[in-house]
Amino acid sequence: MAGRFTYSRWDGTQRGFEFDAQILIDELTDDLVHHGDVNAALRRMMQDGIRNGRGEQLMGLREMLQKLRQKRAEIKERGDLQGVYQEIADELNDIIDEERHAIADILRDAEKSQDERRREIAGKSAEEKNFRLDMLPKDLAGKIGELEHYDFQSEQAQRRFEALLEKLRNQLMQQYLDQASSAVEQMTPEMIGRTKDMLAALNEMLDRKQRGQDPEFEIFMERFGDFFPENPQSLDELLEIMAKRMANAQAMLNSMTPEQREQMRQLSEKLLQDMDLRWQMTELAERLQGMFPQLGWGSKQEFTGQDPMGFGQAMNSMQELGDLDELENLMRNASSPSALAEADLDRVADLLGDDMAKSLQKMAEVTQKLKDAGLIEQTEGRLEMTPRGLRKIGEKALRDVFGSLEKDRLGQHQVERIGVGHERTYETKGYEYGDPFQLEIQRTLRNALRRQGGAKPLKLSPEDFEIEQTEHLTRSSTVLMLDLSLSMPMRDYFLPAKKVAMALHSLMSSQFPRDYLGIVGFSKTARALKPHQLPEVSWDFVYGTNMQHGFMLAREMLARQSGTKQIIMITDGEPTAHISGSGEVFFNYPPVRETIESTLREVMRATREGIRINTFMLDDSRALQSFIEQLTAINKGRAFFSSPESLGEYVLVDFIEHRRQLSRLGGSRGID
């Protein structure tokens, strides 16, 4: 069943999502083992999120983008841009209706009087005024222009009209001021004057920069820094802030119909007499559009709400949508978690909540945590695993394999990775249940003192116990042959096979350091692999299973080693390729007799050299079984059929049992 995760606003009582480098490397292991690319593994982690040791889930970009899309849809459903003008049109129509009622009332009062002259004058006036009202232009700017020169009969209608004009002037001016600064809240004559001075100074800075002169950015910020609460540290940063504001305003215009845009232009020209402010804004906008073409000056939004939006609400919605677009662009183009550090977390919290901001912040720390722990490093512009990181991956692979073992697989007999009573290594380790109880007194007492802080009397606890490590003098030499043919990933065999290789290397390097492990990868041809190459090893995009070449390289590697010798081969198919007498690679499917015989000849040579071959088959095809039966008849090794899920259990348990037999028999060869 898929896990369910809930997110709530931080109230100071919850524990924040925490993780360390070990949790990260545990999360990355399977991806690194399968693909061998740190950068790609981090990108996938960034997409999917992280689960920590307490089972908590940190949002990945996939979930974050879904929340971002939901927020965008919510903003677009707030209202309709048509409301920017419908609100004005409705108010004007109400004013005109009120004026018509006043005209009718005056005419009705005159007709009730006995004064013929009064009735005549009132009738002509009513006819003239109704005619002017009937002939008002359809567009808002034209209608407002006519009403400005109209002699109202209703004082109330005239006051409402003048208030509407003042409101429109303020809204249009605020639109300009919002583009100039996010800090301007009250539109006073003084603030309008300072805004014009700021814009003029900004255009002058651009002129000086274009002439190659000092733009005098510091002087500008001393005078007008209060316009920029974002606190830009350079002229380029300041210009980008201005460009974003103006691009949002342009997006609002783009989102209107051509008729709406024309009404906006006409209203601005009609109501804003301050030509200098409009000129400064227009010049700056043209310059910034050329400097920052990537900000989406041609973008537009489609609002789906029913309620009309005013100027202020429309501009605020456009700014929020612009910020969401910028955040989405950052997340979609982030090549590594560290790139997310560029996000404005305060703005993310405002738009999408604290959980989203904290998730972005934590995800941005992933790369640095792995670097600080010494697990990855930057090499020629790419992230690579360090030797310490490679060891950690091997240890995780080993834990995964042993963790999947059923308790009764090993029975009640302890798998003693370290021998008893033979050569001392002069190393110690913390006691674990089942270890031989050979206590190292000095280190044990020191642990107790450190834990108690020097308090007396000294009381020992199991966590203080430290034991001596000893190891057998017997030595084993093993070559692991790993099938890298294309069929392995196609059948989902590659990950478990490679994971077993890394687990086996980790087991031998940590518990049997005297033993030798060689690795041979084989597909159409075979090649020797170094243990440090394992995480980056991938399958070959070729057809062919050249066991003959693999056995040849394995024999050469074991010829230089001592002790008991064995080959462990993991494969999913019979041999279909071999090296011919002329040195050329021969491939044929289904396999021909020549390939089978060439492969079995290498098996005979290995047998004469005392090398035991144990085969782990990942496929139960009759052809593979037939070949392995011939191989084991010659070599007297063992063959196992294993599913991908149980492969690690078979290989490691078999290796350990072989090692235990070897220890008991003192290293004699030819153990079954």
N, C-alpha and C positions, 0 to 999 in steps of 0.2 A: 504494500500500500504506500502510495506517495506520501511524504511528510507534509504536514501543514505548518506554516509559520505565520505568526502574527507579529505586527509591529505596533508600537505605541509610542506616544510622545514621551520624551525623557523628562522625568520629574525629580531627578536627583536621588531616587531610592534604588533604581535598577542598577545592576552591574552592566557596564558597557561590554560590547563584544570585544573579546581579547584573544589574541593568538600570538604564537611565537614561531620562530623559524622551523622548529620541529614539526609543528602542525602543518606548516606550509609545505615542507618537503614530503610529509606523509600524503598530503593531497595531490602533490605533483608526481609522485612516484610512478603510478601506472602510465600517465601520459608521457613522462620522460623515458620510461622503459620502452614503450611502444614506438614513439616517434623519434626520441633522442634529440629533440630540439628544445632548449630551454625557453627561447623566445616564443615559440609556438605554444608551449605548455603554459606559460604565463598568460598569453592572450586568451587561451581557453579558460583558464582559471578566472581571469577577469570577466569573461562572459558569463560563467556559470555560478560564480560566488564561492564562498569558503564556509566550511563547517568546522567549528572549533571543538575542543575536547569535551565541552559540556553539551554538545549536540546542537548548539545555536548556529543559525545560518546567517551569514553576511550576504547581503544582496549582491548579485552580479550585474553586469551591464544589461543583460537581457531583461531582467526584471526591472531595472531602473528605467530602461527605455520604455517599457510598457507603462510604468507609472507616469513618465513624461508625456506619452501619447494621451493618456487619460486626462492629464491636466490640460493639455492643449485643447482637447475636445470640450472640456468643461468651460474654458475661457471663450471658445467660439460660440458656445450655447448661451452666453450671457445676454446677448441682445443682437440688434440689427443695426448696421451702419446707416440704414435709411433714416433711422431715428435722429441722426445728427441734424437733418434738415426737416424731418417731419415735425419735430418738436417746435422748430421755428415757424413752420408753415401753419401748424395748428394754432399757435399763439397769435399769429397775424390774423388768421381767419376769425378768431374770437374777438380781436380788437376791431376788425372791420364790421363784424356783426353788431358789436356794441355801438359803434358809430352809426350804423343804419337804424338801430332802434332809437338813438337820440334824434336823428333826422326825422323819423316818423313821429316821435313824440312832439317835436316842435311844430311840425306841420299839423298835427291833430289839434294842438292847443290853439293854433292860429285859425283853423277852420271853425272852432267853437266860438271864437270871438265875433263881434259885430263889425270889426274893422276890416273893410274890404281891401285897403292898401296892404295891411299886414298879411292877409291871406294870399294876396298876389305875390308879395316879396317872399313869403315862406314857401310858396309853391315853386317859384323859379329857383330858389336856393336848393330846395330838396331835389328838384329835377337835375340841377347841375352837379350837385355832390354825388347823387346816386349814379349819374353818368360817369363821373370820374372814378368812382369805386368800381363800376362795372368794367371800365377800360383799363384797370390796373394790369400790368404785365404779369404773365404766368410765373416767370422766374423770381426767385426770392430777392435777388439783388435789385432787379428792376422794380419790384413791388415796394421794397423798402425805400428806394430812391424817390419814387412818386409820393409816398406817404410823408417823406421828410418835408415836402413842399405843400402838403395838404393842410388846409385850415380846418381842424377838427371842430365839430359841434359839441362833442362830448369831452369834457375836461378829464373824465376818468379814462376814456379811451386814449387820449393824448398822453396822459401820465404813464399808462401801461406801455404805449409805443416807445416812449423815451426810455423807460426802464429796460425794455427789450433791446433797444439799440445799445445801451450801456453794457448789458449782459453779453451781447454778441461781440462787442469790441473787446471786452475782458477775455472772453473765451478764445477769440482769435489771437489776441496778444499773448495769452497764456500758452497757446500752442507754440508760438515762437520762443517764448521763454523756456518752455519745457525742453525744447531742442538745445537751448543754450546752456541750461544747468538743471540738474536734478534737485538743487538746493533752494530754488526760488519758489516760495510758497505764497507770498503776498505780493500782488502786483501793484506797487506804488509808483508814482512818477519818478521817484529817486531810483528805484530798482530798475525801471525801464531805461533810465539814463545810464546807469552803470552797465547794464547789459549791452547797450550800444557801444559803450567805451570798451568793454571786454572784447566784443566781436571785432571792433576796429583794431585793437591791439593784437588780437590773434591773427588777423589777416596781415598785419605789418610783420609779425614774426615769420610768417610763411614767406613773405617777400624777401626778408633778410636771409632766410635759409636758402632760397633759390639763388640769391646773389652770392652765396658762399660765405656770408657773414655770420657772426655770432647771433643766434636768434634771441638771446637774452631771456631765456626761459625762466631763470630764477627771479628776475625782476618782475616778469609777468605774474608768477605765482605769488609774489609778495603782495601785489595789487589785487589780484582776482582769484586767489586760491580758494576763497569761500564758495565760489561757483562749482568747485569740484571736490565733493566729499570723498571721491574715490582716491584722492591724494596721488595723482600721477607723479612719477619720478623723472619723466623726460618729456620732451616735446612730442615725440612719436607716440608715447603712451597717452598723452592728453588728446592728441588728434584722433586716435582710435576711439577714445571715449566719446568725443564729439561726433565722429562718423557714425557710431552705433545709434546715437540719439536721432540723428538726422535720417539715417536709413529707416528707423522705425516710423518716423513721421512720413517718409516717402511711401513706406509700405501701406500706411493708412490711406493715402491718396490713391495708390495703385488698386486698393481693394474697393474703391468706390466706382460707380459707373461713370462713364464720360460726362454725363449730365451733372452728376454730383460734383465731380472735380471742377467743372466749369462754374458751378454755383459757388464753390469754395473760392475760386479765383476772383470771381466778381465781388463776392462779399468782402474779401480781403481788400481789394482795391477800393471798394465803396466806403468801408468803415474804418480802415486803418490809414490815417493821414500821414503816419510816420514813415515816409519813404526811405529814410536812411537806415532804419532797422531792417526793413524788408530787403534793401539792396545788400547790406552786410551779410544777412543770412543767405541770400541767394548766391553771392560770390563764394562764401565759405563752403556751402553745400556742393557747388560745382567742383571746387578744388578737392574736397575730401572724397568725392565720388571717384575722381581720377586716381587718388592715392590709395583708396581701399575698395577696389572694385568687387572684392570677394564678400562684402557684407550684405549682398542681396538687395541692392537698390531697386531691382525690378520685381522683387517678390510681392505677393499679395495674399491676403487671407480671406476666406469665405466664412462669414459669420452666419450661424444657423438659428440664432435665438429669435424670439418673437417680440421681446420688449425693445423699444427704441433706445439707443445709446446716445448720450450727449457727447460733446467734444472731449471733456475731461475723461470720461469713462472709456471712450474709444482710444484715446492716446495711451491711457494706462494699460488697456488690453493689448495694444500694439507693442508696447514696451515689453510686457510679459511674454508675448509670443516671440518677439525678437530674441529675448534672453533664453527662452526655451530652445529656439532654433540653434543658437550659439552653443548651448550646452550639449544638445544632441550631436552637433557637428564635432565637438570635442570628443565625446564618448565614442562615436562611430569611427573616428580617425586615430584614436589612441593606439599606438603600436605596442605599448607596454603599460603596466599599471602606473609607473612613475609619471606618465604623461597626464594623468588625471589630476595631478597636483596643481595644474593651471586653472582648475575650476574655482570660481568665486563661491566659497562655501556659505558665506552669509546670504548671498543671493539665492543659492540652491535651497537653503533652509526656508527662506521667505516664500519661494515658489512651490517647493515640493516637500517641505517638512524637515525636521531635524534628523529623522531616521535616514533619509536619503543623503543628507549632507554628511552624516557620520559614516555612512557606508562608503561614500566616495573618498572621504579622508582616509579611512582604514585601508581601502583597496590601493590607494596611492602609496601607502607605506610598505606594500608587499615586497617590492624589489629591493628597497633599502634594507629591510629586515634580513633578507637572504644574504645581501652583501655584508652587512655588519656581522652576521654569524659565520662569514667565511665560506658560504656554500656556493656562491656564484661570484663571478667577476666579469668586468667589462674588458673584452679583448677585440681590438680593431673594430669598434662600433657594435659588437654583438656580445650578448651575455653568454658565458660559458660556465659549465660546472667546474668547480675547483676539485682537487683530490679529496678534500674533506667532504664536499658535497657528494662525490661519487661513492664514498664510503657510506654516507648516510642513506643513499638510495639502496645500496646493497643490503644494508642492515634492515631497512624497511621491507625489502623483498624477502629477506630471510624470515622476518617476523610474520609476514603474511603467509608464507608457506607453512611454517610451523604452527601458526595460529589456526590454520585450516585443518590440521590433523585431528582426528577423533582421539579422545583420550585413550581408548583401548587399542589404537594402532600401535603404540609403543608398549602396550601392556604395562606391567608393573615394573619392568626393568628400566632403570634410569639410562637415558642416553648420555653417557659421560663424555662430554666433549673434551674434557681435560683428564689425562690419565692419573693414576694413583701410584705413589710409591716408586716412581722412576726418577728421571732427572728433574731437579728443581729448576724453575725458571727465575727464581728470586723476584717474582711478581706476585701481587696479591689482588684479591677482588672481594667485593661485598658478598657475604654469604647468601645463597639462595637455597630454598628448600630442595633437598635432594643432593646437594653438593657433599663431597667427602668432608667431614668436620675436622679439618687440619687447621686449627686456629692459629693465626699470627698474633701473638699476645700484644706486642708493642703497639701495632696499628689499631687493634681492637680497643685497648685502653685509651689511646689518643682520641679515637672517635667518641668514646664515652665522655671524656673530659671536655671535648669541643661542644658536645650536645648539652652537657649540664652547666657549661660555663665555669668550670672549676669548683663547683659545689661538692661538699663532702657530706656523707661518705659516697664513694663512687658506686653507682648502680649500673650494671650492664643490661642492655636491651638487645634483642635480636638484630635491630638495625645497626648496632655497633659492630657486630661480628665481621671480621675480615679474615679470609682464609688464604693459605698458600696455594699457588697454582703450580702444578707439576705437569710434565708432558712425557709421553712415551718416546723412546728413542727410535721406534719404527718409523719408516718413511714410505709414503705412497706417492706415486706419480700418475696423474690423471690428465687425459686430454678430452675435453668436451667437444663433440662435433655437433654443431647447430645447423639445422636445415634452414637456409635462407631463400629457398625457391619461392616463386610467386604464389604457389598454392597455399603456403602457410598463412599469409594474411587473408587470402580469399576465404579460407575455412575458419578464420578466427583462432588459429593455432599459434600465431607468432608471439603475441603478448605473453601467454603463459610459458612458452618455451624460453623466451628471452629472460623472463623473470626468474625462472629456475636457474639459468646460467648465472645471473647476478647474485642470486641467493647462495648458490654453490661457491662462487668466488668469495663472497662475504664470510661464509662459514669456514672455508679453508684458511683464509688470510687471518681470521681472528682466533680460531681455535686450533688449527693445525698449521702453524706458520712454517714448519719444516717441510710440509708437503708441497708438491709442484702441481700447478694447474695450468694447462695450456688450452687454448680455445681455437677451434677451426670452424669457420663458416663456409658452407658449401651450397652451391646452386649449380649453374652450368659448369663452373670451375670452383675450386676451393681456395681459401686464403687464410693465413694465420692472423689471429686477432689478439691485440693486447688487452688485458683486463680494463685499462682505463678507456679503451675505445668502446666498451660494451654499451654504455648508455646511448651512444650515437649510432650504433649499428642498426641498420634497417634492412628490410628484405630487398632482394635484387629483382628488378623488373625484367627478368628473363625466365624462360622455361628451361628446365633441366635439373636433374638431381645427380650430381657427380660424386657419389660415395667413394669411388675408386681414388680420385684425386685427394679427397678428404682423408682417407686411410693412409695414403702415401705421406701427406704432410704430418699427420699424427705420429706415424712411425718415426719420421725424421726427428720430431720434437722429443719423443720419448727415448730415442737412442742416446741422447745427451744427458739422460736422467738416471738416477739409481733407485733402488727399492722396488716394491711391487708396482706393476704398471697395468693401467687399464684405459680403455676408451669407452666413454659414455656417448652414445649417439642418440639424438632426438630427431625424428623424421616423420613425415606423413606419406611417404611414397617410396616405391621401389626405384632402383637406379635406372636412369634414362640417359646418362651421359658418361663418357670416359675419355681419357687422354689416349690417343692412338699412338702407335709406334713411331709415327713421324712427328709427334708432338702436337698435333692438331686436336681440337675438341670435336668429338663426335657425339651428336644428339639424335635420338629417335624415340618417338612414343607411338605405340607401346614399346617397351625396351626389347632390344634384340639380344640374341644369344651372346654376341661378341661383348656387349656391355656387361652382361651378367658375369661372364667368365673373367673378364678383366678385373671386375670388382672382387670376385672371390679369390683371385690370385693374390690380391693385396691382403685379403683376410688370412690366407695361408701364411704369407710372410709375417704378418703380425703374430700369428699363433706360434710360429717357430721362434720368434723373438720373445716369447713369454708374455705377450700382451693379451689381456682378457678384454673382450668386446661385449658390453652390455647395451642392449638396444631397447629404446622406449618408443613404441609405435603409437602414433596419434590417429591412425586410420586402420580399420580392420578389413581392408580389401583382400581378396584372395591372393592377388598377385604379390602384395607386400608380404603377407604371411608365408607364402611359398618361398620367397627369397630369404626371409629371416630364418626359416627352418633350415635352409642350406647353410647359412652363415653360422648358426649355432651348432650345427652338426660338425662343422670344421673346427670352430674355435672353442667349443664347450662353454661359451659365455651364456648369459641369460637374456631372455627377451620378455618384455612386458607390453601388454596392450593397455593404454591409459587414455582416459578422456582428458581434455585440456584442464578441467577443474581439478583432477587428482594427480596431474603430472608431477607437481612439486613434491607431493607426498611420496610418490613412488621413487623419484630420483634421490631425494635427500635421505629418506629412510634407508634405501638400499645402500647409499654411500656410507652412512653412519654404521650400518650393520657390517658392511665390508671392512670399515676402519676398526671396528671392535674385534672382529675376527682376526684381523691383521695384528692388532695389539696383543691378543691372547696367544697367538702363535709365533710372536716374535718376528714378524715380518717375512715369513716364508711366502714363496710365490705359489701361484696356481690355486688360489682359494676359490671354491665354488660358492 
